[in-house]
Amino acid sequence: MNFKSLALLLTAAAVPQAVVAGPLAYAICQTGCNGLAVACYAGAGFTFGVALPAAPPVLIACNAALGGCMAACAVVALTPTL
């Protein structure tokens, strides 16, 4: 290996490359959102995932917060990271 090739390899290795976090960051984000939704439901005295004939306003607020959190996760999945 000549000096020029070695210098190029070391330079490429030393410079941080931008990557897309993708599926792993998206999964971690969604897990956090679901954990918060479970806590929201538990704080209101309900069990997350159990269907009710009519949703009380507090559960509608929990679902709205969950939807906002999941939308933010979509941004996380597409954001380049170092």
PDB file with one MODEL, atoms N, CA, C and O in Angstrom:
MODEL        1
ATOM      1  N   MET A   1       0.850  -1.172   0.000  1.00  0.00           N
ATOM      2  CA  MET A   1       0.000   0.000   0.000  1.00  0.00           C
ATOM      3  C   MET A   1       0.896   1.235   0.000  1.00  0.00           C
ATOM      4  O   MET A   1       1.810   1.352   0.816  1.00  0.00           O
ATOM      5  N   ASN A   2       0.629   2.128  -0.901  1.00  0.00           N
ATOM      6  CA  ASN A   2       1.467   3.317  -0.967  1.00  0.00           C
ATOM      7  C   ASN A   2       0.961   4.397   0.000  1.00  0.00           C
ATOM      8  O   ASN A   2      -0.131   4.291   0.556  1.00  0.00           O
ATOM      9  N   PHE A   3       1.770   5.419   0.180  1.00  0.00           N
ATOM     10  CA  PHE A   3       1.469   6.480   1.141  1.00  0.00           C
ATOM     11  C   PHE A   3       0.177   7.225   0.793  1.00  0.00           C
ATOM     12  O   PHE A   3      -0.586   7.588   1.689  1.00  0.00           O
ATOM     13  N   LYS A   4      -0.069   7.451  -0.478  1.00  0.00           N
ATOM     14  CA  LYS A   4      -1.260   8.189  -0.905  1.00  0.00           C
ATOM     15  C   LYS A   4      -2.531   7.422  -0.541  1.00  0.00           C
ATOM     16  O   LYS A   4      -3.494   8.021  -0.062  1.00  0.00           O
ATOM     17  N   SER A   5      -2.547   6.133  -0.758  1.00  0.00           N
ATOM     18  CA  SER A   5      -3.707   5.311  -0.418  1.00  0.00           C
ATOM     19  C   SER A   5      -3.929   5.277   1.086  1.00  0.00           C
ATOM     20  O   SER A   5      -5.068   5.371   1.545  1.00  0.00           O
ATOM     21  N   LEU A   6      -2.859   5.145   1.854  1.00  0.00           N
ATOM     22  CA  LEU A   6      -2.952   5.123   3.304  1.00  0.00           C
ATOM     23  C   LEU A   6      -3.475   6.454   3.839  1.00  0.00           C
ATOM     24  O   LEU A   6      -4.308   6.472   4.744  1.00  0.00           O
ATOM     25  N   ALA A   7      -2.994   7.559   3.289  1.00  0.00           N
ATOM     26  CA  ALA A   7      -3.454   8.880   3.710  1.00  0.00           C
ATOM     27  C   ALA A   7      -4.939   9.068   3.399  1.00  0.00           C
ATOM     28  O   ALA A   7      -5.677   9.631   4.208  1.00  0.00           O
ATOM     29  N   LEU A   8      -5.375   8.601   2.236  1.00  0.00           N
ATOM     30  CA  LEU A   8      -6.782   8.704   1.870  1.00  0.00           C
ATOM     31  C   LEU A   8      -7.645   7.863   2.797  1.00  0.00           C
ATOM     32  O   LEU A   8      -8.710   8.314   3.219  1.00  0.00           O
ATOM     33  N   LEU A   9      -7.217   6.669   3.119  1.00  0.00           N
ATOM     34  CA  LEU A   9      -7.962   5.784   4.012  1.00  0.00           C
ATOM     35  C   LEU A   9      -8.077   6.387   5.409  1.00  0.00           C
ATOM     36  O   LEU A   9      -9.158   6.381   5.997  1.00  0.00           O
ATOM     37  N   LEU A  10      -6.977   6.904   5.942  1.00  0.00           N
ATOM     38  CA  LEU A  10      -7.001   7.504   7.270  1.00  0.00           C
ATOM     39  C   LEU A  10      -7.857   8.768   7.309  1.00  0.00           C
ATOM     40  O   LEU A  10      -8.551   9.021   8.294  1.00  0.00           O
ATOM     41  N   THR A  11      -7.810   9.548   6.255  1.00  0.00           N
ATOM     42  CA  THR A  11      -8.629  10.758   6.188  1.00  0.00           C
ATOM     43  C   THR A  11     -10.111  10.401   6.152  1.00  0.00           C
ATOM     44  O   THR A  11     -10.919  11.017   6.849  1.00  0.00           O
ATOM     45  N   ALA A  12     -10.461   9.426   5.356  1.00  0.00           N
ATOM     46  CA  ALA A  12     -11.862   9.007   5.266  1.00  0.00           C
ATOM     47  C   ALA A  12     -12.352   8.435   6.589  1.00  0.00           C
ATOM     48  O   ALA A  12     -13.512   8.634   6.952  1.00  0.00           O
ATOM     49  N   ALA A  13     -11.505   7.742   7.304  1.00  0.00           N
ATOM     50  CA  ALA A  13     -11.886   7.163   8.587  1.00  0.00           C
ATOM     51  C   ALA A  13     -12.012   8.226   9.670  1.00  0.00           C
ATOM     52  O   ALA A  13     -12.813   8.072  10.592  1.00  0.00           O
ATOM     53  N   ALA A  14     -11.238   9.295   9.576  1.00  0.00           N
ATOM     54  CA  ALA A  14     -11.230  10.324  10.608  1.00  0.00           C
ATOM     55  C   ALA A  14     -12.375  11.321  10.456  1.00  0.00           C
ATOM     56  O   ALA A  14     -12.807  11.915  11.444  1.00  0.00           O
ATOM     57  N   VAL A  15     -12.869  11.513   9.248  1.00  0.00           N
ATOM     58  CA  VAL A  15     -13.935  12.483   9.012  1.00  0.00           C
ATOM     59  C   VAL A  15     -15.271  11.811   9.315  1.00  0.00           C
ATOM     60  O   VAL A  15     -15.591  10.772   8.738  1.00  0.00           O
ATOM     61  N   PRO A  16     -16.058  12.409  10.228  1.00  0.00           N
ATOM     62  CA  PRO A  16     -17.355  11.801  10.536  1.00  0.00           C
ATOM     63  C   PRO A  16     -18.271  11.820   9.322  1.00  0.00           C
ATOM     64  O   PRO A  16     -18.386  12.835   8.635  1.00  0.00           O
ATOM     65  N   GLN A  17     -18.896  10.735   9.073  1.00  0.00           N
ATOM     66  CA  GLN A  17     -19.800  10.612   7.945  1.00  0.00           C
ATOM     67  C   GLN A  17     -21.239  10.736   8.442  1.00  0.00           C
ATOM     68  O   GLN A  17     -21.587  10.145   9.465  1.00  0.00           O
ATOM     69  N   ALA A  18     -22.066  11.481   7.749  1.00  0.00           N
ATOM     70  CA  ALA A  18     -23.478  11.595   8.099  1.00  0.00           C
ATOM     71  C   ALA A  18     -24.191  10.321   7.656  1.00  0.00           C
ATOM     72  O   ALA A  18     -23.997   9.845   6.538  1.00  0.00           O
ATOM     73  N   VAL A  19     -25.005   9.786   8.533  1.00  0.00           N
ATOM     74  CA  VAL A  19     -25.798   8.607   8.221  1.00  0.00           C
ATOM     75  C   VAL A  19     -27.244   8.883   8.622  1.00  0.00           C
ATOM     76  O   VAL A  19     -27.515   9.776   9.424  1.00  0.00           O
ATOM     77  N   VAL A  20     -28.144   8.130   8.072  1.00  0.00           N
ATOM     78  CA  VAL A  20     -29.541   8.242   8.453  1.00  0.00           C
ATOM     79  C   VAL A  20     -29.790   7.219   9.548  1.00  0.00           C
ATOM     80  O   VAL A  20     -29.495   6.035   9.386  1.00  0.00           O
ATOM     81  N   ALA A  21     -30.343   7.690  10.672  1.00  0.00           N
ATOM     82  CA  ALA A  21     -30.553   6.814  11.816  1.00  0.00           C
ATOM     83  C   ALA A  21     -31.502   5.679  11.466  1.00  0.00           C
ATOM     84  O   ALA A  21     -31.293   4.538  11.878  1.00  0.00           O
ATOM     85  N   GLY A  22     -32.522   5.987  10.722  1.00  0.00           N
ATOM     86  CA  GLY A  22     -33.410   4.998  10.162  1.00  0.00           C
ATOM     87  C   GLY A  22     -34.201   4.157  11.129  1.00  0.00           C
ATOM     88  O   GLY A  22     -34.685   4.657  12.145  1.00  0.00           O
ATOM     89  N   PRO A  23     -34.336   2.883  10.823  1.00  0.00           N
ATOM     90  CA  PRO A  23     -35.255   2.013  11.552  1.00  0.00           C
ATOM     91  C   PRO A  23     -34.974   1.886  13.051  1.00  0.00           C
ATOM     92  O   PRO A  23     -35.913   1.817  13.844  1.00  0.00           O
ATOM     93  N   LEU A  24     -33.723   1.855  13.447  1.00  0.00           N
ATOM     94  CA  LEU A  24     -33.422   1.690  14.869  1.00  0.00           C
ATOM     95  C   LEU A  24     -33.864   2.905  15.670  1.00  0.00           C
ATOM     96  O   LEU A  24     -34.492   2.751  16.718  1.00  0.00           O
ATOM     97  N   ALA A  25     -33.555   4.098  15.207  1.00  0.00           N
ATOM     98  CA  ALA A  25     -33.980   5.313  15.911  1.00  0.00           C
ATOM     99  C   ALA A  25     -35.499   5.426  15.909  1.00  0.00           C
ATOM    100  O   ALA A  25     -36.094   5.861  16.895  1.00  0.00           O
ATOM    101  N   TYR A  26     -36.119   5.040  14.814  1.00  0.00           N
ATOM    102  CA  TYR A  26     -37.580   5.075  14.719  1.00  0.00           C
ATOM    103  C   TYR A  26     -38.204   4.121  15.744  1.00  0.00           C
ATOM    104  O   TYR A  26     -39.176   4.472  16.412  1.00  0.00           O
ATOM    105  N   ALA A  27     -37.649   2.933  15.862  1.00  0.00           N
ATOM    106  CA  ALA A  27     -38.175   1.952  16.818  1.00  0.00           C
ATOM    107  C   ALA A  27     -37.997   2.427  18.256  1.00  0.00           C
ATOM    108  O   ALA A  27     -38.898   2.268  19.080  1.00  0.00           O
ATOM    109  N   ILE A  28     -36.843   3.007  18.559  1.00  0.00           N
ATOM    110  CA  ILE A  28     -36.604   3.522  19.907  1.00  0.00           C
ATOM    111  C   ILE A  28     -37.569   4.658  20.211  1.00  0.00           C
ATOM    112  O   ILE A  28     -38.107   4.736  21.316  1.00  0.00           O
ATOM    113  N   CYS A  29     -37.787   5.519  19.262  1.00  0.00           N
ATOM    114  CA  CYS A  29     -38.705   6.650  19.441  1.00  0.00           C
ATOM    115  C   CYS A  29     -40.129   6.159  19.681  1.00  0.00           C
ATOM    116  O   CYS A  29     -40.806   6.639  20.591  1.00  0.00           O
ATOM    117  N   GLN A  30     -40.581   5.219  18.880  1.00  0.00           N
ATOM    118  CA  GLN A  30     -41.938   4.694  19.043  1.00  0.00           C
ATOM    119  C   GLN A  30     -42.101   3.971  20.379  1.00  0.00           C
ATOM    120  O   GLN A  30     -43.162   4.046  20.998  1.00  0.00           O
ATOM    121  N   THR A  31     -41.074   3.282  20.820  1.00  0.00           N
ATOM    122  CA  THR A  31     -41.139   2.622  22.115  1.00  0.00           C
ATOM    123  C   THR A  31     -41.316   3.648  23.226  1.00  0.00           C
ATOM    124  O   THR A  31     -42.097   3.438  24.154  1.00  0.00           O
ATOM    125  N   GLY A  32     -40.595   4.750  23.130  1.00  0.00           N
ATOM    126  CA  GLY A  32     -40.757   5.823  24.108  1.00  0.00           C
ATOM    127  C   GLY A  32     -42.156   6.413  24.073  1.00  0.00           C
ATOM    128  O   GLY A  32     -42.744   6.679  25.121  1.00  0.00           O
ATOM    129  N   CYS A  33     -42.691   6.620  22.882  1.00  0.00           N
ATOM    130  CA  CYS A  33     -44.054   7.151  22.760  1.00  0.00           C
ATOM    131  C   CYS A  33     -45.075   6.210  23.393  1.00  0.00           C
ATOM    132  O   CYS A  33     -45.971   6.647  24.115  1.00  0.00           O
ATOM    133  N   ASN A  34     -44.932   4.931  23.119  1.00  0.00           N
ATOM    134  CA  ASN A  34     -45.879   3.972  23.684  1.00  0.00           C
ATOM    135  C   ASN A  34     -45.764   3.895  25.199  1.00  0.00           C
ATOM    136  O   ASN A  34     -46.766   3.727  25.893  1.00  0.00           O
ATOM    137  N   GLY A  35     -44.543   4.019  25.713  1.00  0.00           N
ATOM    138  CA  GLY A  35     -44.360   4.043  27.167  1.00  0.00           C
ATOM    139  C   GLY A  35     -45.057   5.239  27.794  1.00  0.00           C
ATOM    140  O   GLY A  35     -45.667   5.127  28.857  1.00  0.00           O
ATOM    141  N   LEU A  36     -44.964   6.380  27.130  1.00  0.00           N
ATOM    142  CA  LEU A  36     -45.654   7.567  27.632  1.00  0.00           C
ATOM    143  C   LEU A  36     -47.174   7.412  27.550  1.00  0.00           C
ATOM    144  O   LEU A  36     -47.892   7.873  28.437  1.00  0.00           O
ATOM    145  N   ALA A  37     -47.657   6.775  26.508  1.00  0.00           N
ATOM    146  CA  ALA A  37     -49.101   6.554  26.382  1.00  0.00           C
ATOM    147  C   ALA A  37     -49.606   5.624  27.485  1.00  0.00           C
ATOM    148  O   ALA A  37     -50.673   5.855  28.052  1.00  0.00           O
ATOM    149  N   VAL A  38     -48.852   4.588  27.785  1.00  0.00           N
ATOM    150  CA  VAL A  38     -49.227   3.672  28.871  1.00  0.00           C
ATOM    151  C   VAL A  38     -49.269   4.424  30.196  1.00  0.00           C
ATOM    152  O   VAL A  38     -50.178   4.224  31.001  1.00  0.00           O
ATOM    153  N   ALA A  39     -48.279   5.292  30.421  1.00  0.00           N
ATOM    154  CA  ALA A  39     -48.250   6.081  31.656  1.00  0.00           C
ATOM    155  C   ALA A  39     -49.426   7.048  31.710  1.00  0.00           C
ATOM    156  O   ALA A  39     -50.011   7.256  32.773  1.00  0.00           O
ATOM    157  N   CYS A  40     -49.774   7.637  30.574  1.00  0.00           N
ATOM    158  CA  CYS A  40     -50.907   8.564  30.509  1.00  0.00           C
ATOM    159  C   CYS A  40     -52.207   7.835  30.853  1.00  0.00           C
ATOM    160  O   CYS A  40     -53.005   8.321  31.653  1.00  0.00           O
ATOM    161  N   TYR A  41     -52.410   6.681  30.250  1.00  0.00           N
ATOM    162  CA  TYR A  41     -53.608   5.879  30.535  1.00  0.00           C
ATOM    163  C   TYR A  41     -53.633   5.461  32.003  1.00  0.00           C
ATOM    164  O   TYR A  41     -54.670   5.559  32.659  1.00  0.00           O
ATOM    165  N   ALA A  42     -52.502   4.998  32.517  1.00  0.00           N
ATOM    166  CA  ALA A  42     -52.452   4.547  33.920  1.00  0.00           C
ATOM    167  C   ALA A  42     -52.729   5.715  34.864  1.00  0.00           C
ATOM    168  O   ALA A  42     -53.413   5.546  35.874  1.00  0.00           O
ATOM    169  N   GLY A  43     -52.210   6.880  34.548  1.00  0.00           N
ATOM    170  CA  GLY A  43     -52.469   8.065  35.360  1.00  0.00           C
ATOM    171  C   GLY A  43     -53.949   8.435  35.386  1.00  0.00           C
ATOM    172  O   GLY A  43     -54.437   9.006  36.361  1.00  0.00           O
ATOM    173  N   ALA A  44     -54.650   8.109  34.321  1.00  0.00           N
ATOM    174  CA  ALA A  44     -56.081   8.389  34.242  1.00  0.00           C
ATOM    175  C   ALA A  44     -56.912   7.244  34.824  1.00  0.00           C
ATOM    176  O   ALA A  44     -58.136   7.343  34.915  1.00  0.00           O
ATOM    177  N   GLY A  45     -56.237   6.150  35.219  1.00  0.00           N
ATOM    178  CA  GLY A  45     -56.950   5.016  35.814  1.00  0.00           C
ATOM    179  C   GLY A  45     -57.470   3.995  34.820  1.00  0.00           C
ATOM    180  O   GLY A  45     -58.390   3.238  35.130  1.00  0.00           O
ATOM    181  N   PHE A  46     -56.890   3.968  33.630  1.00  0.00           N
ATOM    182  CA  PHE A  46     -57.314   3.027  32.599  1.00  0.00           C
ATOM    183  C   PHE A  46     -56.148   2.162  32.165  1.00  0.00           C
ATOM    184  O   PHE A  46     -54.998   2.433  32.510  1.00  0.00           O
ATOM    185  N   THR A  47     -56.453   1.112  31.402  1.00  0.00           N
ATOM    186  CA  THR A  47     -55.423   0.219  30.866  1.00  0.00           C
ATOM    187  C   THR A  47     -55.284   0.477  29.376  1.00  0.00           C
ATOM    188  O   THR A  47     -56.265   0.444  28.633  1.00  0.00           O
ATOM    189  N   PHE A  48     -54.042   0.738  28.944  1.00  0.00           N
ATOM    190  CA  PHE A  48     -53.779   0.995  27.530  1.00  0.00           C
ATOM    191  C   PHE A  48     -54.067  -0.262  26.724  1.00  0.00           C
ATOM    192  O   PHE A  48     -53.607  -1.345  27.086  1.00  0.00           O
ATOM    193  N   GLY A  49     -54.815  -0.137  25.646  1.00  0.00           N
ATOM    194  CA  GLY A  49     -55.114  -1.258  24.761  1.00  0.00           C
ATOM    195  C   GLY A  49     -56.475  -1.887  24.999  1.00  0.00           C
ATOM    196  O   GLY A  49     -56.894  -2.755  24.233  1.00  0.00           O
ATOM    197  N   VAL A  50     -57.175  -1.466  26.048  1.00  0.00           N
ATOM    198  CA  VAL A  50     -58.500  -2.011  26.327  1.00  0.00           C
ATOM    199  C   VAL A  50     -59.544  -1.094  25.695  1.00  0.00           C
ATOM    200  O   VAL A  50     -59.567   0.108  25.960  1.00  0.00           O
ATOM    201  N   ALA A  51     -60.398  -1.663  24.867  1.00  0.00           N
ATOM    202  CA  ALA A  51     -61.414  -0.865  24.178  1.00  0.00           C
ATOM    203  C   ALA A  51     -62.575  -0.548  25.113  1.00  0.00           C
ATOM    204  O   ALA A  51     -63.044  -1.404  25.864  1.00  0.00           O
ATOM    205  N   LEU A  52     -63.020   0.685  25.049  1.00  0.00           N
ATOM    206  CA  LEU A  52     -64.178   1.121  25.828  1.00  0.00           C
ATOM    207  C   LEU A  52     -65.293   1.517  24.874  1.00  0.00           C
ATOM    208  O   LEU A  52     -65.020   1.918  23.743  1.00  0.00           O
ATOM    209  N   PRO A  53     -66.562   1.410  25.315  1.00  0.00           N
ATOM    210  CA  PRO A  53     -67.657   1.806  24.424  1.00  0.00           C
ATOM    211  C   PRO A  53     -67.594   3.287  24.042  1.00  0.00           C
ATOM    212  O   PRO A  53     -67.924   3.654  22.915  1.00  0.00           O
ATOM    213  N   ALA A  54     -67.173   4.128  24.974  1.00  0.00           N
ATOM    214  CA  ALA A  54     -67.020   5.564  24.690  1.00  0.00           C
ATOM    215  C   ALA A  54     -65.763   6.040  25.406  1.00  0.00           C
ATOM    216  O   ALA A  54     -65.573   5.765  26.591  1.00  0.00           O
ATOM    217  N   ALA A  55     -64.928   6.739  24.697  1.00  0.00           N
ATOM    218  CA  ALA A  55     -63.658   7.188  25.285  1.00  0.00           C
ATOM    219  C   ALA A  55     -63.863   8.484  26.066  1.00  0.00           C
ATOM    220  O   ALA A  55     -64.402   9.455  25.533  1.00  0.00           O
ATOM    221  N   PRO A  56     -63.430   8.498  27.339  1.00  0.00           N
ATOM    222  CA  PRO A  56     -63.496   9.740  28.104  1.00  0.00           C
ATOM    223  C   PRO A  56     -62.526  10.778  27.520  1.00  0.00           C
ATOM    224  O   PRO A  56     -61.569  10.408  26.839  1.00  0.00           O
ATOM    225  N   PRO A  57     -62.758  12.056  27.775  1.00  0.00           N
ATOM    226  CA  PRO A  57     -61.894  13.109  27.217  1.00  0.00           C
ATOM    227  C   PRO A  57     -60.412  12.944  27.572  1.00  0.00           C
ATOM    228  O   PRO A  57     -59.546  13.291  26.768  1.00  0.00           O
ATOM    229  N   VAL A  58     -60.113  12.424  28.755  1.00  0.00           N
ATOM    230  CA  VAL A  58     -58.709  12.263  29.132  1.00  0.00           C
ATOM    231  C   VAL A  58     -58.004  11.251  28.220  1.00  0.00           C
ATOM    232  O   VAL A  58     -56.825  11.410  27.906  1.00  0.00           O
ATOM    233  N   LEU A  59     -58.728  10.217  27.800  1.00  0.00           N
ATOM    234  CA  LEU A  59     -58.129   9.234  26.899  1.00  0.00           C
ATOM    235  C   LEU A  59     -57.978   9.796  25.489  1.00  0.00           C
ATOM    236  O   LEU A  59     -57.045   9.435  24.773  1.00  0.00           O
ATOM    237  N   ILE A  60     -58.873  10.659  25.098  1.00  0.00           N
ATOM    238  CA  ILE A  60     -58.744  11.313  23.796  1.00  0.00           C
ATOM    239  C   ILE A  60     -57.494  12.199  23.802  1.00  0.00           C
ATOM    240  O   ILE A  60     -56.780  12.281  22.803  1.00  0.00           O
ATOM    241  N   ALA A  61     -57.238  12.858  24.932  1.00  0.00           N
ATOM    242  CA  ALA A  61     -56.027  13.680  25.057  1.00  0.00           C
ATOM    243  C   ALA A  61     -54.777  12.807  25.021  1.00  0.00           C
ATOM    244  O   ALA A  61     -53.778  13.173  24.403  1.00  0.00           O
ATOM    245  N   CYS A  62     -54.833  11.647  25.688  1.00  0.00           N
ATOM    246  CA  CYS A  62     -53.688  10.720  25.647  1.00  0.00           C
ATOM    247  C   CYS A  62     -53.423  10.254  24.223  1.00  0.00           C
ATOM    248  O   CYS A  62     -52.271  10.186  23.795  1.00  0.00           O
ATOM    249  N   ASN A  63     -54.485   9.933  23.486  1.00  0.00           N
ATOM    250  CA  ASN A  63     -54.331   9.473  22.107  1.00  0.00           C
ATOM    251  C   ASN A  63     -53.808  10.579  21.204  1.00  0.00           C
ATOM    252  O   ASN A  63     -53.019  10.322  20.295  1.00  0.00           O
ATOM    253  N   ALA A  64     -54.244  11.806  21.450  1.00  0.00           N
ATOM    254  CA  ALA A  64     -53.752  12.931  20.652  1.00  0.00           C
ATOM    255  C   ALA A  64     -52.259  13.147  20.903  1.00  0.00           C
ATOM    256  O   ALA A  64     -51.497  13.409  19.972  1.00  0.00           O
ATOM    257  N   ALA A  65     -51.848  13.035  22.169  1.00  0.00           N
ATOM    258  CA  ALA A  65     -50.421  13.169  22.491  1.00  0.00           C
ATOM    259  C   ALA A  65     -49.614  12.037  21.858  1.00  0.00           C
ATOM    260  O   ALA A  65     -48.505  12.254  21.368  1.00  0.00           O
ATOM    261  N   LEU A  66     -50.176  10.837  21.872  1.00  0.00           N
ATOM    262  CA  LEU A  66     -49.493   9.695  21.244  1.00  0.00           C
ATOM    263  C   LEU A  66     -49.335   9.929  19.745  1.00  0.00           C
ATOM    264  O   LEU A  66     -48.283   9.629  19.179  1.00  0.00           O
ATOM    265  N   GLY A  67     -50.361  10.456  19.105  1.00  0.00           N
ATOM    266  CA  GLY A  67     -50.280  10.738  17.674  1.00  0.00           C
ATOM    267  C   GLY A  67     -49.213  11.781  17.349  1.00  0.00           C
ATOM    268  O   GLY A  67     -48.485  11.653  16.365  1.00  0.00           O
ATOM    269  N   GLY A  68     -49.128  12.811  18.184  1.00  0.00           N
ATOM    270  CA  GLY A  68     -48.099  13.836  17.983  1.00  0.00           C
ATOM    271  C   GLY A  68     -46.704  13.278  18.171  1.00  0.00           C
ATOM    272  O   GLY A  68     -45.780  13.614  17.431  1.00  0.00           O
ATOM    273  N   CYS A  69     -46.561  12.422  19.170  1.00  0.00           N
ATOM    274  CA  CYS A  69     -45.258  11.802  19.426  1.00  0.00           C
ATOM    275  C   CYS A  69     -44.850  10.898  18.260  1.00  0.00           C
ATOM    276  O   CYS A  69     -43.697  10.913  17.831  1.00  0.00           O
ATOM    277  N   MET A  70     -45.794  10.118  17.756  1.00  0.00           N
ATOM    278  CA  MET A  70     -45.499   9.225  16.630  1.00  0.00           C
ATOM    279  C   MET A  70     -45.142  10.024  15.373  1.00  0.00           C
ATOM    280  O   MET A  70     -44.300   9.597  14.583  1.00  0.00           O
ATOM    281  N   ALA A  71     -45.779  11.176  15.189  1.00  0.00           N
ATOM    282  CA  ALA A  71     -45.447  12.023  14.040  1.00  0.00           C
ATOM    283  C   ALA A  71     -44.018  12.548  14.164  1.00  0.00           C
ATOM    284  O   ALA A  71     -43.303  12.656  13.168  1.00  0.00           O
ATOM    285  N   ALA A  72     -43.608  12.872  15.385  1.00  0.00           N
ATOM    286  CA  ALA A  72     -42.230  13.321  15.602  1.00  0.00           C
ATOM    287  C   ALA A  72     -41.254  12.183  15.319  1.00  0.00           C
ATOM    288  O   ALA A  72     -40.133  12.427  14.871  1.00  0.00           O
ATOM    289  N   CYS A  73     -41.663  10.955  15.573  1.00  0.00           N
ATOM    290  CA  CYS A  73     -40.794   9.806  15.290  1.00  0.00           C
ATOM    291  C   CYS A  73     -40.516   9.671  13.788  1.00  0.00           C
ATOM    292  O   CYS A  73     -39.431   9.251  13.386  1.00  0.00           O
ATOM    293  N   ALA A  74     -41.491  10.024  12.979  1.00  0.00           N
ATOM    294  CA  ALA A  74     -41.278   9.952  11.532  1.00  0.00           C
ATOM    295  C   ALA A  74     -40.155  10.898  11.112  1.00  0.00           C
ATOM    296  O   ALA A  74     -39.380  10.585  10.208  1.00  0.00           O
ATOM    297  N   VAL A  75     -40.069  12.045  11.764  1.00  0.00           N
ATOM    298  CA  VAL A  75     -38.998  12.997  11.477  1.00  0.00           C
ATOM    299  C   VAL A  75     -37.662  12.420  11.925  1.00  0.00           C
ATOM    300  O   VAL A  75     -36.658  12.555  11.226  1.00  0.00           O
ATOM    301  N   VAL A  76     -37.648  11.771  13.102  1.00  0.00           N
ATOM    302  CA  VAL A  76     -36.418  11.171  13.629  1.00  0.00           C
ATOM    303  C   VAL A  76     -35.872  10.122  12.654  1.00  0.00           C
ATOM    304  O   VAL A  76     -34.663  10.018  12.453  1.00  0.00           O
ATOM    305  N   ALA A  77     -36.774   9.357  12.060  1.00  0.00           N
ATOM    306  CA  ALA A  77     -36.343   8.289  11.160  1.00  0.00           C
ATOM    307  C   ALA A  77     -35.621   8.821   9.925  1.00  0.00           C
ATOM    308  O   ALA A  77     -34.800   8.119   9.335  1.00  0.00           O
ATOM    309  N   LEU A  78     -35.924  10.058   9.532  1.00  0.00           N
ATOM    310  CA  LEU A  78     -35.356  10.596   8.305  1.00  0.00           C
ATOM    311  C   LEU A  78     -34.238  11.621   8.555  1.00  0.00           C
ATOM    312  O   LEU A  78     -33.656  12.143   7.604  1.00  0.00           O
ATOM    313  N   THR A  79     -33.940  11.907   9.817  1.00  0.00           N
ATOM    314  CA  THR A  79     -32.943  12.908  10.136  1.00  0.00           C
ATOM    315  C   THR A  79     -31.535  12.321  10.069  1.00  0.00           C
ATOM    316  O   THR A  79     -31.276  11.288  10.687  1.00  0.00           O
ATOM    317  N   PRO A  80     -30.621  12.954   9.335  1.00  0.00           N
ATOM    318  CA  PRO A  80     -29.244  12.470   9.306  1.00  0.00           C
ATOM    319  C   PRO A  80     -28.570  12.700  10.667  1.00  0.00           C
ATOM    320  O   PRO A  80     -28.786  13.733  11.300  1.00  0.00           O
ATOM    321  N   THR A  81     -27.780  11.768  11.098  1.00  0.00           N
ATOM    322  CA  THR A  81     -27.029  11.891  12.347  1.00  0.00           C
ATOM    323  C   THR A  81     -25.540  11.693  12.069  1.00  0.00           C
ATOM    324  O   THR A  81     -25.161  11.182  11.015  1.00  0.00           O
ATOM    325  N   LEU A  82     -24.720  12.091  12.996  1.00  0.00           N
ATOM    326  CA  LEU A  82     -23.273  11.900  12.852  1.00  0.00           C
ATOM    327  C   LEU A  82     -22.825  10.707  13.640  1.00  0.00           C
ATOM    328  O   LEU A  82     -21.637  10.381  13.646  1.00  0.00           O
TER     329      LEU A  82
ENDMDL
END
